[in-house]
């Protein structure tokens, strides 16, 4: 392969070839970085124009397992549906490139990104966006702006730009920025735990042999990042992002194709209608704005449109009704923004920093392990938690991993149509649902200490008027606490917005759907009172300055603290579902007692498991014990029994001599004799042939467990003592 361009970037080199493959596409870019090779193509439908006010752009990121020398697992030996990573990467590329297209661009456009070769250290999400942007920049579509991505991590307290995957896995921060040489367009950020701790355990479970061992549990300590520290990271990352895009545009300029003449959708608002609506129906527009639910607001605006058509009969045609609908929407948007910028008042009457009323109800589902109904204004999420063991973890395999991985913390987000008053069928998981669930997971994961458990959170959005993903974060945290799961801090989320006109701007806390639709920014921030665990930002403007971003971060902190105070009050009133909630207990014992807790051939531990209906995990190195059961009484009973074994006074060992006679206790009867416990707790074997001078066919005919008998030390065989009847 001949490469047209090679670029030296921070910690990475990229080589590009244009036009050598996929020549019938409107644009294509073949990128090689390390041992990774990606092809990105852009194809448009030149003859079709979608008339809706929507950019018909589709992005598909596709991984092929042969890229890493693998054959797909499972029954079907070919790639099937996209993995979560593929879907989330497609969303990242889509959100980054969508702002580049000019207003009125209505030609269906498909961007396809295919991974042909991948090494274990390549950041495929960064390379995917860079390849797609290069293909778009050099295509015959009239787009002359480069968009690229830069990832920054923090390893051992030091920032690393464009890290390897090994560095990412050992990082406490993952910041993904995309933008142009002038503007920041998108942010994806999350923190990991602090020091990673791995503990090798011996697993003792009713389904396993007590002698089996080998499970490894990893946990993280919460590592939320302060706003000031995060701004510094933004500044350094953004500088590299802007520098990289300047290099891209200079290097790719000579490979650009001649621009294809394309028609844009002619979208000119009817000024006559807008003037009429402003002059005669502003009160009805304002009343419609106060209808907070999307369905109610749509109904109010539709009713107004029908009223105007009865007054203005000359507008009663299909084409003019469409123009009237557009005029009403434009006037409504103008008024929403004007109230915010000029009066510091929002459509629902709130101040710019005010959070909507919040109510929290926990464990409202009696048969679920835990649940939380979190309501904020007209956004409502029912978050349900289910606990499981290690075997319930989600197995997955990524292209760059050497083997199968297990995910023991899952967050699944569902957004049915009825939540916004739409009569739409419930279908499979959409990209948006997957993205929102992933954001909530990234927000909560740094604060959760699962200790080897598997937890699944499912968020059912019952009503939505903005910020349902943040309601999922808040409800998810409360569901964790309602299941008595340990967390390092209280985590909440808030969605921030912005309206900007000329030199004026206003930042909004806890945006609703109307402000998201008519505003200029959607900025979701999650974390504790001390710092941020995750964030996601999309800009509808050309970009955002770091000064505005910093102001939004601190305003988000105030709103987050307000929400956390309400959550803490609700947490103090939680009543657990004791009848169905699995119970887990952790404690330590002296490792020297582990043999006695397990018992000979695992007899003691099996008896505990059967009697108390629990699973018991014991770490042989440090004596850490984990007991899991269906109820607290079983768990506490098992713990009490183990502590009884450990705390029982030790009998001083006696040095026995052959011929000595002692009183012992029949501890256990077997077919070939009986085990006798001597005064110091040592066991000796009284063989069936030594019980009586006469032949004995059945030991239990002469002895019973717990009976006191006199025995004589006959001989020592290694550590075993042979006894006779005295």
N, C-alpha and C positions, 0 to 999 in steps of 0.2 A: 504494500500500500504506500502510495506517495502522499506525503503530507504537505499541505500548502502553508501551514502556519504552526509554529511551536512557540509556546509562551512559558516563561518562567514566572510563576506566582509564588506567594508565600508558602513554603513547605510543599510545593507541588508543581509538576510540569504537565502541561496539556498540549497535545498535538492534534490538529484539525485537518481533515480533508473534505473538500466541498465538490460535489458534482461527480465524483467517481463511482458512486453507487446510488441506487434509487433515483435515477435520472429523470423519471417521469413525474416525480413529485415537484411541487412548486418550490420547494427548498429542502435541502438535506445536509446534514453535518455528521461526519464520522469522527468521533473523538477517542483518543487513546491517552490514558493516564496510568502510569505504572503498567500493570498487566490487565487493566480493565479497558474494554472497548464497548462503546455505546453508539448506536445509530439513532438519530432523531430526524424525523421527516415532517414536513408541513404540506398539507393538501387542502385546496379550497374548491368549492363548487362555484365556478365563475358565472353560471347561468341562473342560479337560484338566489333570490334575496328573501330572507325571512322578514316579514313585515312587523312582527311584534317588536316592542322596544326592549330587545334582549340580544346579547351577543351570542350567536350559535357556535360557541367554541367547545370542542371536546378534546380532552387530553387523556391519553392512555399510555401509562408506563408499564412495560411488560418485561418480566424476567424469564429467561430460559435456563433450566437447570443444567444444560450442557455447558453453560458459561462457567460453571465451577466444577465440571467433571462429575456431575451427578445424574442419576436416573430418577425420575419422579417416584416417590413412594406410593404405596397403596395399590389398589387393584388396577387402575388405569395408568398406563405408563406413558402418559403425555400430560402436559400442563392443562389444568382445568380452570376453575374460576380464579380470579385475582386474589392474591394473599392480602392480608391487612396492610402490609408494608407497601405493596404495589398500589393499593387504593389510596393510601395516605400520601404517597409520593406523587401520584397523579393530581391530587388536590393541591399540593404545595406548588407544583408547576403551573397549574391552572390559575391559582390565585395570584401568582407572581406575574404571569404574562397577560392576563386579561386587561389590566389597565393600559397596555400599550396600544390596543386597537382604537382607532378613531371613532368618535360618536357617529352613529348611522351605519357602521359596518354590519351588514346583514347577511354576508355570504357564509354558509355553513363551512366551518374550518375544523380540520382534524389534525392534531399533533400526536404522532406516535413515537414513542421512545422505547427502543429495544436494547436490552443488555445482552451482548454476544459473548463477552468474556469478563470475568470478575475475579479479582484477587481478594484475599482476606483482609486487606488493609484499606481498600478503596471506600470512599464516602460516595455511595451511588446516588444519594439524594441531591448532593451538590452537583455532581457530574451530569445528572439527568436534566436539571434546570439549565446548566451552562450549555449543554448540547442542544436543547430545544430552542434556547434563545439564539444560538448561533445559526441554526437552521432557519429561524424566522427572520433574523437580521439579513441573511444573505439570499433570502427568497425573493420572488418578484412581487411580493406584497409590499406596499409602501409604508414600511416600518423601519425606521433608521435609528432606533435606540436599543442598546444592549442592556439586558437584565441578567444579572448573575447572582450567585449565592456564595456566602462565606459562613463557615461554621467556626465558632470559637468554644473551646473547652477550658477547664481549669484542672490541671494535674499537679498535685503536690503544692498547691497554692500559686502556681504559675500559669498564666494564660498561654494557650497554644492556638494559633490560627491555622485553619485547614489541617486538622489533626488526622492521624491514622485512626482506624477503628479500635485498635488496642488502647490508644490514648483516650478515646471517647469512653470506652468501657471502664477506665480507671478514673474518670473525671467526676467532679462534683457539680459541674455545670454543662449544659448543652444549649448553646445559643445559635440559632440559624437565622441569618438575615438575608433578605433579597432586596434588590433595588437597582437603580440605574447609576450613572456616574454623578447624578445630581440629587436624587431623591431616594429615600427609604420607603419601600412599598409594603414589606411584610415582615413580621417577626414571629418566630416559633421559639419558645424558651421553656426550659424545665431545669430543675435541680435534682440531683440524686442525693442519697444519704452521704454522710461524712465517711468515716472509716468503714470499710467493708469487712465484716467479720464472718469467717467460715468455721463451722463446728462439725467435726465428724462424729456421728452418733451411731450407737447401736440401737436398732429399731426392734422393739418387742411389741408385737401386735397379735391379736387372735388369729390372723390369717397367715402369720409368718412363724418360722422356727425361731425360738428364743435365742439361738446362737448366731443367727444371721446378723450382719452388720454392714455399714458402708454408706448410708445416706449422708448427704452434705446439705446443711442449711446455711444460707447467706442472708444477712440482714444489714440494713443501713440505718444510720442515725439521721434524723432530719437535718437538712442543711439549707434552709431558706436563705436567700440573698437579699441584703438590704438595698433600698432604692439608690442610695449614693454609689454603692459599689457597682450596681448594675449599669448605671449611667456611664461610669468609667469604661466598662467593658463595651458598651454600645459605641462609645467614641472611637475606641481602637479598632473595633470590628468594622464600623462604618467607613473609616479612613481606608482600610484595605479594600472594602467593597467598591468604593468610588474609584480607587486607583486601578483595580482590576478591570472595571468597565471601560475606563479610558483606553487601556491596553487592547481590550477586545475590539472596540470600535475602530481603532487605528489599524489593527491587524486584519480585520475582516473586510474593510472598505473595498479592497481591490477584488474581492470575491463576490460582491453583490451583483445580482442579476438586474437586468433592465426592468423597470417598474411596470407591472401589468395594469392597464387602465381598468379600474373597477368602479361601478356605480355605488354610491352610498345611499342609504335610505334617506329620502328627502323628508325631514321632520321639521316642519315649521309650524309653530303654534299659531293658532288663530287669535290674533291680537284683538279683533273685534269682540269675540266671545269672552276673552279674558277681561277686557274692559267692562263688559256688561256684567259679568259675574262679580267683579270687584265692587261695582257701583250699586248693585241691587240685591245681592245675596250673600254678603259677607257674614251676616249674623248666622245664616244657616251653615256656612262653611265652618265657622267657629264652633257651632253646636256639634257638627259632625266630628271635628277634631277631638271633642271631649268624649266621644264614644270610643273608649279605649280598646275594646276588642276589635280585631281586624274585620270580623264578619259584621259587627254592628256598624262600624265606620263605613264599610263598603255599602251596606244597606242604606245608610243615611245619605251618602253621596249619590247613590243610584236613584233614590227618591227625589233628590234635588234635581238631578238631570231630567227625570221624567216631568217634573213640575215646570222646568224651564221650557221644555219642548211643547208643553201645552200653551205656554204664554207666547212662544216664538214659533209659530207654525211653519215659518219659512225654513226653519232648521230641521224639520221633521223628515230627514232622509238618513239612510244608513251611513253614508260618508260623513255628513255633518254631525250626526250623533257621536261618531268616533272622535271628531274634532272637539265637540263639546265636552266629552269625557276627559280628553287630554287637557282642555282649558281649565276645567274644574280641578283636576289633579295638580296642575301647575300653580293655580291660585292657592290651593291648600298648602302646597309645599312652601310657597313664598311666605305665607302667614305663619306656618310653623317656625320657620327659620327667623323671620322678623321678630316674633315675640321673644325668642331666645336671645337674639343679639341685641335688640333694642330695649327690651323690658326685663330681661333676665327671668322670664317666666316661661314655663313649659306648658304644653297643651293640656296636661292634667292639673295644672296649677302649682306644681311643685317648684321649689327653688332648684337651682342648677346642681347643688350638691346633695339634694335630699333623696333618700332611699325610700322606696314604696313600703307600705305596711307589711310586716312579716308575721306569719303564724307558723308554728311548728308543732306537729303531733307525732309522737313516736309510738312504735309497736301497736299500730292500729290493726294489724293483721295477726290474729291469734295463732295461726298455724305456721307462719313464717318464722325463721330464726330471729329476724328483726326487721323493722320497717320504719320509714319516716315519710310523712306527708309534709313537704315544705312548700309553703305558699308565699309568694312575694308579689303583691299587686294582683294582676291577672295572669301570672305565670305560676304554674303548679306542677311539682314533680313528686311522684310517688316512687321512692327509692327503696328497694327490697334487697336484703342481704341474706345470702346462704353460705354457711360454713361447711367446709369439707376437709379431708385429709390430703396428704401428699399425692395420693393416687388420683385425686380429682383435678389436679392441675391441668391446664391447657397445654398440650404438646404442639410445638411448632418448629419449623426449620427454615432459617433464612438462607439466602444464597451464599453469604460470606461466612456462615458458621460451619464448623467442622462436623457438627452432629446435631441431634435433636435437643431442643431446649424445652424447659417447663416454665409456664407462667402461672404463678399461684395467686395473683391478684388481678381480677378482671372487672372491668366496668363496661356494661352494655347499655346503650342509650336508644330508646325507641320514641319515635315522633309520629303518632297516628294523626290522620287528617282531622279527626273531630276536635283535636286540641286547638285548632284555629278555625273551627266551624266549616271545614271543607268535607264534602261527601266523596271521599276518595278511599279506595280499597287499601287494606293493609297488605303490603307486598314485602319483598325481601329487604334486607338492610341496605339503605342508600349510603352514598359517600358521605353526605352530611351527617347522618346518624353515626357512622363509624368515626368520623372526625371529632364530633362532640364527645363521644364516649372516650376516645383516646385522650382528649384534652382533660377531661375529668380524672381519668386514671393518672395522668402525669401530675395533676395537681395534688392528689391525695397520697400517691405512692411514697413520697419522701417522708411522710409522717406516720406511716403504718408499720407496726412491728408484728408480723404474722407468726413468727416463731414456728415455722414449718407447717402452718395451716394453709388451706386454700380458701380464698374468699371471692365470691362473685356478687357484685352489685349490679342490679338492673334498675335503670331509671325509666319509668313510664311517664311521659309528659302528658298530663291530663288537660292542661290548659297552657297556652303560650301567648304571651304578649311581650316578647323580648327576653333575652338572657336565660333561656331554659338550660343551657349548658352550665351556667353558674348556679342555677337552682339545683342542678344535679350534683355539683361539688358540695354545696352546703347540705343538701339532703343526704348525700353519700357519707359525709363525715358523721352526721347525726345517726345514721343507720349503723355505722361502725361502733359508735359509743353505745347505741341501744343493744348491741350484741356483746357489750363488755369487752371490746377489743382494745388493746393498748395502743395509744397514739402518742407521739412525741410532742404534739402541739395541736391547737385548734385551727382548722383550715377552712376558709371561706373563699368565695369568689364573687366578683362584681364586674359587670360590663360597663365600660366607659364609652362615651361618644363625643363627637365634636361637630360644631357648626362653624364654618368659616366663610366670610364674605368680605372681599377687599382686604383691608388691613385688620379687620375685627375678627375675633374668634371667641368661642365659648366652649368650655369642657363640661360635659354632662355626666353625672353619676347615675348608675343603674338605669340605662336607657331602655325604653320600651320599643315595641315594634315600629311605631310611627317614626321615632327618632332615628332608628337604625335605617329605615327606608329613605327618609328625607335628609339624613345627616351625611357627614363626610368621613366618619371613622367608626370602626367597630374594634374596640380594644378590650380584651378580656384579661383580667389579672386575678390570680389566685395566690393565697398564702396565709400566713399567720399575722399577728399584730407586729411581729418583729421583721418579717421579710417575705419574699416572693418565692413560691415554689414552681409556678408555671405561668406563661402568658401567651397570648395569641393576638396578633394585630393585623388588620387589613385596612388599607388606606384607599378611599375612593377619589381623593385628590391626587395631584401629582406626587405628593410625598408629605413628610412631616418633619419638622425640625426637632433637634434634641431638646431644645428649651421647652417646647410644647409637650414633648414626651415626658420630660421630667415633671412638669406641672401635673400632667395626667396621672403619673405614678403616685405622687403624693396625695392627690385628691382621691385616688383609688384606695390608698392606705387608710384614709379617714373613713371612707364608706365601708371598707372591709372590717375595720375595728368596730364600727357600729353594729354590723351584722354579727360579728363574733360575740359581742356582749349579749345579744338576744339568744344566740345559740347556747352560750354557757348557762344562761338562766333555764333554758329548756332542758339542757343536759342534767341539771340538778334534780329534775322532776321525772327522770326516766324510770319506768318500771319494766323490768326484764320479763321476757316470755320464758319463765323458768321451766315450764312444762315441756317446751320443745327446744329451748336453746341449749346446744351442746356446751358443756363446761370444760374448761382447760385450766390446769393448775401447774405451776412451775415451782420447784424447790430443789435444794441441794442436799446430798447426803455424803457422808465420808466414803470415798471410793473403796476403802477397805471392806465395807459392808455389802458391796454389790453382789458378791458371791452368795451371801446369805439371803439377800432379797430375791435373787433369781432361784436359788435352791438347787438341789441335786437334779441334773438333767432338765432344769427349768420348771420343776414341779411347783415351787412356791409361787413363781410369777404367773404361771398358768392358772393356778387356783385363784389368785387375786383377780385376774382378767375375767374369769368365768363368774366369780362371786359378785363382783361389783359392776360388771358389764362396761369395762373401760379398755382403752389401749394405753400401754405404758412404754415410753421411750426413755432409755437411760444412757447417758454419756459416760463411757467407761473411764475417760480421762479425768474429768473434774467432778463427777458425781451428780451432774445436772439431771433432774428427773422431770419428765413431762407426762402428765396424765390427762387423757381426753376421754370424756364419757357423755352419755346422753343427758345426764342431769347432774346437778351439783352434789347431791347426796352420795351418789356412787363414786364420784371423784374424791370427795372428802373422806369417804370410808376407806378407799384404797390408800390415800395418803396417810391416814391415821394408822393403818396396818403396817405400812412401810416404815413409818417413823417409830412404831412400836418395836419392830425388829431392830432398827438402828439404835434406839435408846435403851433397849433392854440391858440390864447390868451384865457385863461379861464375867463369866466364871473363870477363875484362875485355872490355867492348864495344870493338870496333874501328870507327873511322870510315872507311868504304870510299869510294873514289873511282872514277869511271868509268875503265875502261882498266886497272885494277889486276888482277894475276893472283895467284891463291891456290890452295893445295891444299885440297880439301874432301872430304867423305865422303858417299857416296850413302846418304841416310837413308830415302827411300821412293820407290818406282817407281809411277807412275800411267800411264794410257793416253796422256796428252798430254805426258809428259816425266818428269822426276825432280826430287825435292827434295834439294838438296845442303846439307849442314851445313857452314858456313864455320868458320874457326878459333875465333871467339868464341862459337859456338853458334847464330848467326843462320842461318836457312834462306833459301835462294834457289832460284828455279825455273830449271832447265835445260830449256827447251822442246824437244820432240822434233825440231823443225826446226833446232836449234842443236847437236845432238849430233854430227853428222857432215856432211861436205860432200855425201855421197850421201843419197838418200832412205832413211829408216828407217821400216819398217812396225811393228816391235815393239821397244819400248825395252829390254825384258829380253834381247833378242838381243845388245845391245852393253854393257849395264850390269847390275850386280848390287848388291843392298843391302849396304852395308858396304865397298864398293870405294872406294879412294882415287883421285881424278882431279884434274887441273888445270883450273881454270875462270877465266873473265875476267868482270869486272863490266861489263855492257853498259849498263844504265840503272836508274833508280829510279822506281817507280810508287807514290807514296805511301810506305807502309811496306814495300812489297814490292821485292825485288831480282831483276832479270832477269839471267840468266847465259848465257854462251856457252862452248863448249869451247875451251880454250887450246891 
